């Protein structure tokens, strides 16, 4: 799978169709100078009115669909929603583009650590890096060292894990995720960060995990700092809502694992 990244891009597009028409089409040349995958790309935009939203006279992200196709030497593609405004005959689109532009240019795991390598691949920009020898037994606070951080890799945030395949791909490889459901206080929905402590502190037990069918999973957690890890089953950590269904589970941040889920 190729790499995806979100970036805001401001595009000025001449209006090529009547405002009242079914479609507004525009073609232009542009790109983000910081990304060779989209530089000098040609984009075709199709603004299609949504039939399910009342017309308010302003075509924007609330009532238009925007498809953006990018074609260049890298054969990159992209899709985006846009906020669209008009000034005379000029239409301005402010896009957040999900760009697909080839595999990551660096290996995912820390090559300076012996016996650390890829143990599971979700897609090319999300893998589990694991110390097969078991020497590197790490808390959540130190597990990112298994990733090739100098090469642009990092321990995956909770939202990245779900978006890049972790929602539907169980694995026996248990790797730390950069996510926190209890950070010294009450249990809450997964946050995109490592918990603030990996000390083995305990407090009032609270339910922190549910099955994907909505039932209680396991005993209540008394650890004050509870993070996330990849798992072989489906669970809802932190909050019993389907939004958090995934192939992951909770673990006290002071626990030791030999792997981390790494993203580019």
Beta strands, then each sheet from edge to edge (+ up, - down):
strand 1: 4-14
strand 2: 23-30
strand 3: 41-49
strand 4: 64-71
strand 5: 77-87
strand 6: 90-100
strand 7: 116-123
strand 8: 126-131
strand 9: 154-155
strand 10: 176-183
strand 11: 187-191
strand 12: 202-206
strand 13: 209-211
strand 14: 221-223
strand 15: 225-237
strand 16: 245-252
strand 17: 259-263
sheet 1: 1+ 6- 5+
sheet 2: 2+ 3- 4+
sheet 3: 7+ 8- 17+ 9-
sheet 4: 11+ 10- 15+ 13-
sheet 5: 11+ 10- 15+ 16-
sheet 6: 12+ 14-
end
